[in-house]
Amino acid sequence: MVAKGFLILLSIASLAACSGGGGTAGAGQAEAAHPPASGAAGDDKTDEHKDSNEVVLSADEVAKLGITTAAAQPVMYTPGAQGYGLIVSHDVIAQVAADLQTASAAARQSQEALARGKRLASGPGALGTDAVESATRQVAADQAALELAHRKLTATLGQEFPRQRGGAEGLLDELANGTVKLARVTFPPGVLAGARPKSLRVTMLDASPGATSWTTSELWDAPQDPALPGRSFFALLNAPEAAEGARLQVLAVAASGGVAGVLIPSSAVVVSSGQAWCYLRKKAGTFARTPIDTTRPLADGYFATAGVSPGDQVVTSAAGLLLARQTNPSTEAPD
């Protein structure tokens, strides 16, 4: 009887031991199903990783830094086709125009006088033969003066001067009045070969970045300047506000063979670790740093064929502040 009771107690103890082991195993499974908190923190850090070449700012920070952007402009680049020039003073053209107008008026008057003398030569009160001869000589002299005025015009403005634009002598009047400017540009020897440029892109030599530039497609060969070797052209600028005598920087656009790309304004370029960069606005508040090549300068910036496409929003002001924020994220925007 005692032995039977002992066996019953032993069985109860075994069941209790098994029950405790099962509880331990359940706790282990619960721990495996719920990873430690440190693992979850690691996942959050992975989600917060950002592109090292991007700067993300709030709208308020963008405003405080004074960041502005402009669409990248498409341009055609002709290697080495860069020259210089100036805007011709209109008083020189005004003198040529006055000489031509005076000679033309004198020639018309003498022609009318000769015609009138011939009509009266055989009627009552006819002029003498000497008067008709004198009128004939005057016609010849006035025609010679008119021809000389035309030759002065071509010597000053070139053989191909488009004098008939807007009617007879219309363009000459506009140039003499200063409403249309005449630019004389010269390219160094060997820079231009073959055909005349299709057009010219003109900027003031001392212009600040982003200043106004003009494109002209009306140009013709100019007389050679003995003091300045190279190939010279005259070009028309519809820019009454341009100062006469101003020095110009000119980029030729070839009729063929140019390379398509974009203009990166000088104000957009920053240099870090020996590399030139610009910033592109990818979306509101996000600016990506992009490497650019500065070996092909233009009148008011640099020509690029990679990294930037026409229409991309390029940061044109405060690019240096963006670089400082990127290299030192703790930098605060100025108040």
Beta strands, then each sheet from edge to edge (+ up, - down):
strand 1: 54-56
strand 2: 68-71
strand 3: 73-77
strand 4: 82-87
strand 5: 181-187
strand 6: 199-204
strand 7: 213-216
strand 8: 219-221
strand 9: 231-237
strand 10: 247-253
strand 11: 259-265
strand 12: 270-272
strand 13: 275-283
strand 14: 286-291
strand 15: 297-298
strand 16: 301-304
strand 17: 313-317
sheet 1: 1+ 14- 13+ 12-
sheet 2: 2+ 17-
sheet 3: 3+ 11- 16+ 15-
sheet 4: 7+ 6- 10+ 4- 5+ 9- 8+
end
